[in-house]
Amino acid sequence: MKKYILALLPLVMLGACKKDFEKLNTNPKLFPTVPAATLVTQAERQLSSAVTTSSVNNNVFRLVEQQWQETTYNDESLYNFDTRNINKQMWNSLYRDVLNNLQLAKGIIPTDQSFATDAAKANSIAIVDLLQVYSFYYLVTTFGDCPYTQAFDPKNNFPKYDDAATIYKDLLKRVDADIAALNGTVSFGTADIIYGGSVAKWKKFAYSFKLKMGMTIADYDAALAKTTVAAAAGSGAANVFSANADNATFAYLSATPNTNPIWVDIIQSGRFDYVACKTIADALNLNKDGRASKYFKALDASGNVLGADPGSKANYDSFSHVSDIVTATTAPGLLLDNAEIQFYLAEAAQKGFITGDAATYYAAGVNASFDYWTATGAAAYLVANPYNATNLANQKWLANYNRGWDAWIETRRLDAPVLHKPATGAFSEFPVRFKYPVDEANTNGTNYKAASAAIGGDVVTTKLFFDKTDMPK
């Protein structure tokens, strides 16, 4: 009898293990799913880092736009974007680190018990969608056609590329839906670093970004641009940003790892890789621009910025350096600001898209930029630089200092300002798009080839749909 008991004992134990196996292998301290708010906080941080960082591995637009010039290395100033896989880093930072987290959050929110009401869920989903629209805006204006309708299908490892203009029009529809969905006051709360969960601020952001999107396609589809801009601005431009307090900013902290990425890139890393570029230095010096000492330090005795020739390998000690304001640990990431909105309104008024005085909006843009940088002398500056189409383009470029990605989009769209040609040995003409990552060609080859053919070739000189005129020679 004893033998039977001993023989049955392993079977009893096996049954017990099978019964409690799942329970025993579940960590009671782990959330069954990641809270949506956590994903949104991380996505906002990664998005701000993507548009703010000065790392030559994934954001080289300050160099392309001749705001900064390199010292030790000058490959990126010469439009060599392949050595460091810059295209891949930009692509991944938006798709993997931002859009994917937002898509996951969007799926979790409907059943996330941390949201007390359906209204909070609806507002939060709209905010997540606006962040996705913002991210796709930079993808389609940088690469052109890209994965969109199949981008987040976990069963499809080889998503097709959608037409960039078609994506863009769908993004406009999504913004309209988000504006309609934003109501009341409840959403994420403090998990939203940009606006602290303020539904009213997000709604104003949505209208303002819609205005920006409308003006971006002004040369591509004037009729659609006009209706988009007019609806976004509202009567007397009441819907959109009107003060720097409206700016969409990401607040960085004084302690790592949540510090300003430019501080990480330059100060913490002990790098001496950047100085002022001659192109922006000349523009700042021309009218004794009050922002010069805010943008750069180590100016000469007359207060002039010392800039190195674009494309050159500059001596760090011979030129002005990036200012302490820009490299401060807590310097915020800036995603959308009042100055650019006022400049868009000026252009919209000039084109007849909205009513209002273009010169008044232009002056508001200059003042907003000076105020943001706590610079003096805006009134005299406006006298020396009155409103006209050329000054509007130049002032937008100057106000977009330290926001090279946006400056690059506007330079292509407006074909101004006229940037200096880089030094002899540049890898290409001025880049009007970025090539697809090499990984896409290797792993998603069929769809990559179709997209490359559709846009006119996977090269940096292929003009994208919104860029309808030629850069001045």
C-alpha positions in Angstrom: 0.0 0.0 0.0 2.9 2.3 0.9 4.2 1.8 -2.7 1.0 3.0 -4.3 1.0 6.1 -2.1 4.5 6.9 -3.1 3.7 6.3 -6.7 0.7 8.6 -6.7 2.4 11.4 -4.9 4.2 12.9 -8.0 0.8 12.9 -9.9 -0.9 14.8 -7.0 2.0 17.3 -6.9 1.9 17.6 -10.7 -1.8 18.4 -10.6 -1.3 20.9 -7.8 1.4 22.6 -9.9 -0.7 22.8 -12.9 -3.6 24.2 -10.9 -1.6 27.1 -9.4 1.1 27.5 -12.1 -0.3 30.7 -13.6 -0.9 32.2 -10.1 2.6 31.3 -9.0 4.2 32.9 -12.0 2.4 36.2 -11.8 4.2 39.0 -10.1 1.5 40.7 -7.8 3.5 43.9 -7.8 3.3 44.4 -11.5 0.4 46.3 -13.2 -1.6 43.9 -15.5 -1.3 46.7 -18.2 0.8 49.9 -18.3 -1.3 52.9 -17.3 -2.1 55.1 -20.3 -0.8 58.2 -18.5 2.6 56.7 -18.1 2.9 56.0 -21.8 1.8 59.5 -22.7 4.3 61.1 -20.3 7.1 59.0 -21.9 5.8 59.8 -25.5 5.8 63.5 -24.7 9.3 63.3 -23.4 10.6 61.4 -26.4 8.8 63.8 -28.8 10.2 66.9 -27.1 13.7 65.3 -27.2 13.4 64.5 -30.9 12.6 68.1 -31.9 14.9 69.6 -29.3 18.1 67.6 -29.1 21.3 68.8 -30.7 22.8 65.4 -31.1 24.3 64.9 -34.6 22.9 61.3 -34.4 19.3 62.4 -34.9 18.7 66.1 -35.2 21.1 68.1 -37.4 18.7 70.8 -38.6 20.6 73.6 -36.7 23.5 72.8 -39.0 21.4 72.4 -42.2 19.8 75.8 -41.4 23.2 77.4 -40.7 22.4 78.4 -37.2 25.3 76.5 -35.8 28.6 75.3 -37.3 30.7 72.3 -36.4 34.2 72.3 -35.1 35.8 68.8 -34.7 33.6 67.1 -37.3 31.8 68.8 -40.2 30.1 65.9 -42.0 26.6 67.0 -41.2 27.3 70.6 -42.2 28.2 69.1 -45.6 25.0 67.2 -45.7 26.5 63.8 -45.0 23.6 62.1 -43.2 24.5 58.5 -43.8 27.6 57.9 -41.7 25.8 58.2 -38.4 22.5 56.6 -39.7 20.8 59.9 -38.9 17.8 59.1 -41.0 17.2 55.9 -39.0 17.5 57.6 -35.7 14.9 60.3 -36.7 12.6 57.7 -38.1 12.8 55.4 -35.0 12.5 58.2 -32.5 9.1 59.1 -33.9 7.7 55.7 -34.9 9.1 53.6 -32.1 9.5 56.0 -29.2 6.6 58.4 -29.7 3.9 57.1 -32.0 3.9 53.5 -30.8 3.6 54.6 -27.1 0.7 56.9 -28.1 -1.0 54.1 -30.0 -0.7 51.8 -27.0 -2.1 54.5 -24.7 -5.0 55.1 -27.1 -6.0 51.4 -26.8 -5.7 51.4 -23.0 -7.7 54.5 -22.2 -11.2 53.1 -22.8 -10.7 50.5 -20.0 -8.2 52.4 -17.8 -9.9 52.7 -14.4 -7.7 55.7 -13.4 -10.0 57.9 -15.5 -13.0 58.7 -13.4 -15.4 59.7 -16.2 -16.1 59.1 -19.9 -15.4 62.8 -20.5 -11.9 62.4 -19.1 -11.3 59.4 -21.4 -12.7 61.3 -24.5 -10.5 64.3 -23.9 -7.4 62.2 -23.2 -7.9 60.2 -26.4 -8.2 63.5 -28.3 -4.9 64.8 -26.8 -3.2 61.5 -27.7 -4.4 61.8 -31.2 -3.2 65.4 -31.5 0.3 64.3 -30.4 0.2 61.6 -33.1 -0.9 64.1 -35.7 2.0 66.4 -34.6 4.5 63.5 -35.0 3.2 62.4 -38.4 3.4 66.1 -39.6 7.2 65.9 -39.2 7.5 62.5 -40.8 5.6 63.4 -44.0 7.3 66.8 -44.3 10.7 65.2 -43.8 10.6 61.8 -45.7 7.4 62.1 -47.8 5.4 58.9 -48.3 5.6 56.7 -45.1 3.7 53.9 -43.3 0.4 55.2 -42.0 -2.7 53.1 -42.4 -0.7 49.9 -41.6 1.9 51.4 -39.3 0.6 49.9 -36.1 -0.6 46.5 -37.2 1.3 44.0 -35.0 0.6 41.2 -37.5 2.1 43.1 -40.4 5.9 43.4 -40.3 6.0 44.9 -43.8 3.6 47.9 -43.8 2.9 49.7 -47.1 3.8 53.4 -47.5 0.9 55.8 -47.9 0.9 58.8 -50.2 2.2 61.8 -48.1 -0.4 64.3 -49.4 -3.2 61.8 -48.7 -1.8 61.3 -45.2 -1.7 65.0 -44.7 -5.3 65.5 -45.6 -6.3 62.8 -43.2 -4.3 64.4 -40.5 -6.3 67.6 -41.0 -9.6 65.6 -40.6 -8.2 64.1 -37.4 -7.4 67.6 -36.0 -11.0 68.6 -36.7 -12.3 65.5 -34.9 -10.0 66.2 -31.9 -11.2 69.8 -31.7 -14.8 68.6 -31.6 -14.0 66.0 -28.9 -12.2 68.4 -26.5 -14.8 69.5 -24.0 -15.0 70.3 -20.3 -11.9 70.3 -18.1 -10.8 66.8 -17.2 -8.1 64.7 -18.9 -4.7 63.3 -17.9 -3.8 65.9 -15.3 -0.1 66.2 -14.3 0.9 63.2 -16.4 0.6 65.6 -19.3 3.8 67.6 -19.0 3.1 70.0 -21.9 -0.2 71.5 -20.6 -0.9 69.8 -17.3 -4.0 68.3 -18.7 -5.7 71.6 -19.5 -8.3 70.8 -22.1 -8.7 74.5 -23.0 -5.0 74.9 -23.7 -5.0 71.7 -25.8 -7.9 73.0 -27.8 -6.1 76.3 -28.5 -3.0 74.2 -29.5 -5.2 72.2 -31.9 -6.5 75.3 -33.6 -3.0 76.7 -33.8 -1.4 73.6 -35.2 -4.2 73.4 -37.7 -3.3 76.9 -38.8 0.3 75.8 -39.2 -0.7 72.8 -41.2 -2.9 75.0 -43.4 -0.1 77.4 -44.2 2.4 74.6 -44.9 0.3 73.6 -47.9 -0.4 77.1 -49.1 1.6 76.6 -52.3 0.4 73.0 -52.8 -3.4 73.6 -52.5 -4.3 77.2 -51.9 -8.1 76.5 -51.7 -7.7 73.8 -49.0 -5.1 76.0 -47.2 -7.5 79.0 -47.2 -10.5 77.1 -45.8 -8.2 75.3 -43.2 -6.6 78.5 -42.1 -9.8 80.5 -41.9 -11.5 77.8 -39.8 -8.5 77.5 -37.6 -8.0 81.2 -36.9 -11.6 82.0 -36.2 -12.9 85.6 -36.1 -10.2 88.0 -35.2 -7.8 85.0 -34.8 -9.5 84.3 -31.5 -9.0 80.6 -31.7 -5.2 80.5 -31.8 -2.2 81.5 -29.7 -2.0 85.2 -28.8 0.6 85.2 -26.1 3.8 83.3 -25.1 1.8 81.8 -22.2 0.0 79.7 -24.9 3.3 78.1 -26.1 3.5 74.3 -26.1 6.5 73.6 -24.0 8.0 70.5 -22.3 9.5 71.4 -18.9 12.8 69.8 -18.2 14.2 69.3 -14.7 17.5 70.2 -13.2 18.3 66.5 -12.3 19.2 63.8 -14.8 17.8 61.9 -16.6 15.1 64.5 -17.2 17.3 67.4 -18.2 17.3 69.5 -21.3 18.8 67.2 -24.0 21.0 70.1 -25.3 22.6 70.3 -21.9 23.2 66.6 -22.0 24.7 66.9 -25.6 27.0 69.8 -24.9 27.6 70.4 -21.2 27.3 67.1 -19.5 29.2 65.4 -22.4 31.9 68.0 -22.2 31.7 68.7 -25.9 33.1 71.7 -27.8 31.5 70.7 -31.1 29.4 73.8 -32.1 29.9 77.5 -32.7 27.8 80.2 -34.3 27.4 80.0 -38.1 28.3 83.0 -40.1 24.9 83.0 -41.8 22.9 83.7 -38.7 25.7 85.8 -37.2 25.6 88.2 -40.1 21.8 88.5 -39.8 21.9 89.2 -36.1 24.8 91.7 -36.4 23.2 93.7 -39.3 20.7 95.5 -37.1 22.2 94.9 -33.7 19.6 92.3 -32.9 18.8 92.3 -29.2 18.5 88.5 -29.4 22.1 88.0 -30.3 23.4 87.8 -26.7 20.5 85.5 -25.9 21.3 83.1 -28.8 25.1 83.1 -28.4 27.9 84.0 -25.9 31.5 85.1 -26.4 30.6 88.0 -28.7 33.2 90.5 -29.7 33.8 93.9 -28.0 31.1 95.6 -30.2 28.5 93.0 -29.3 28.7 91.2 -32.6 28.4 87.4 -33.0 31.4 85.8 -34.4 30.3 83.1 -36.9 32.2 80.4 -38.8 31.8 79.8 -42.5 29.1 77.2 -43.1 30.6 73.8 -43.9 34.0 74.7 -42.5 35.8 72.9 -39.7 35.8 75.8 -37.3 38.2 76.6 -34.4 36.0 76.6 -31.2 38.0 79.4 -29.5 37.7 81.7 -32.5 33.9 82.0 -32.7 30.9 82.7 -30.5 29.3 79.7 -28.6 25.9 78.5 -27.9 24.4 80.6 -25.0 23.9 79.5 -21.5 20.2 80.1 -21.9 20.0 77.4 -24.6 22.3 74.9 -22.7 20.7 75.3 -19.3 19.5 72.1 -17.6 15.9 73.3 -17.4 15.7 75.1 -20.7 12.3 73.9 -22.0 11.6 72.0 -25.2 9.5 74.2 -27.5 7.0 72.4 -29.7 4.8 75.3 -31.0 5.0 79.0 -30.1 3.2 82.3 -30.4 5.8 83.9 -32.6 5.4 81.4 -35.4 1.6 81.6 -35.2 1.7 85.4 -35.5 4.0 85.1 -38.6 1.6 82.5 -40.1 -1.3 85.0 -39.5 0.7 87.7 -41.2 1.2 85.6 -44.3 -2.4 84.4 -44.2 -3.6 88.0 -44.1 -1.3 88.9 -47.0 -2.7 86.0 -49.1 -6.3 86.9 -48.3 -6.9 83.7 -46.3 -8.1 85.7 -43.3 -9.0 89.3 -42.6 -6.7 91.5 -40.6 -3.5 93.6 -41.1 -0.4 91.6 -42.1 1.9 94.2 -40.7 0.2 94.1 -37.3 0.6 90.3 -37.1 4.2 90.5 -38.3 5.0 93.0 -35.5 3.3 90.7 -33.0 5.5 87.9 -34.2 8.7 89.9 -33.8 7.6 91.1 -30.4 6.7 87.6 -29.3 10.2 86.3 -30.2 12.0 89.2 -28.4 9.8 88.7 -25.3 10.4 84.9 -25.3 14.1 85.5 -25.2 13.8 88.5 -22.8 15.6 90.6 -25.4 15.3 94.4 -25.6 15.0 96.8 -28.6 12.0 95.2 -30.5 10.5 98.6 -31.3 13.6 100.0 -33.0 14.2 96.6 -34.7 10.8 96.8 -36.3 11.5 100.3 -37.6 14.7 98.9 -39.3 12.9 95.8 -40.5 9.3 96.8 -41.5 6.8 94.3 -42.9 7.3 92.9 -46.4 7.4 89.4 -47.8 11.2 89.2 -47.6 11.4 90.4 -44.0 8.6 88.0 -43.0 10.6 85.0 -44.2 13.8 86.3 -42.6 12.2 87.0 -39.3 10.5 83.6 -39.2 13.9 82.1 -39.7 15.5 84.2 -37.0 12.7 83.5 -34.6 13.1 79.8 -35.3 16.6 79.8 -33.8 17.2 76.7 -31.8 14.2 75.1 -33.6 16.1 73.9 -36.7 13.5 71.3 -37.8 10.8 74.0 -38.1 13.2 76.4 -39.7 14.1 73.8 -42.4 10.4 73.2 -43.2 9.8 76.9 -43.7 13.0 77.5 -45.7 11.9 74.9 -48.2 8.3 76.2 -48.3 9.2 79.9 -48.6 12.5 79.4 -50.5 13.9 81.9 -48.1 16.1 83.1 -46.5 18.9 82.5 -49.0 21.3 80.3 -47.2 25.0 80.4 -48.1 26.3 77.5 -50.1 28.3 75.1 -47.9 32.0 74.7 -48.4 33.5 72.8 -51.4 33.0 69.1 -50.9 29.3 69.1 -49.8 27.7 65.8 -50.4 24.7 67.2 -52.2 22.8 70.4 -53.0 20.6 71.8 -50.2 18.6 68.8 -48.8 14.9 69.2 -49.4 14.1 65.8 -47.8 15.8 63.1 -45.9 16.3 59.6 -47.3 14.5 56.6 -45.9 16.5 54.5 -43.3 18.7 51.8 -44.8 16.8 49.3 -42.6 13.6 50.0 -44.6 15.3 49.1 -47.8 16.7 45.9 -46.3 13.7 44.7 -44.4 10.7 46.2 -46.2 12.2 46.3 -49.6 9.1 45.9 -51.8 7.2 48.8 -50.1 10.4 50.9 -49.9 11.0 50.6 -53.6 7.3 51.5 -54.4 7.5 54.5 -52.1 10.8 55.7 -53.6 9.5 55.5 -57.1 6.2 57.2 -56.1 8.0 60.3 -54.7 10.5 60.6 -57.5 13.6 58.9 -56.0 15.0 58.3 -52.5 17.5 61.1 -52.6 17.8 64.3 -50.6 17.0 66.5 -53.6 13.5 65.1 -54.3 11.0 67.8 -53.5 8.1 66.8 -51.4 4.4 67.5 -52.2 4.1 70.8 -50.3 7.4 72.3 -51.7 6.3 73.7 -55.0 9.0 76.3 -55.9 12.8 76.3 -56.3 15.4 77.5 -53.8 17.2 80.7 -55.0 20.6 80.0 -56.4 
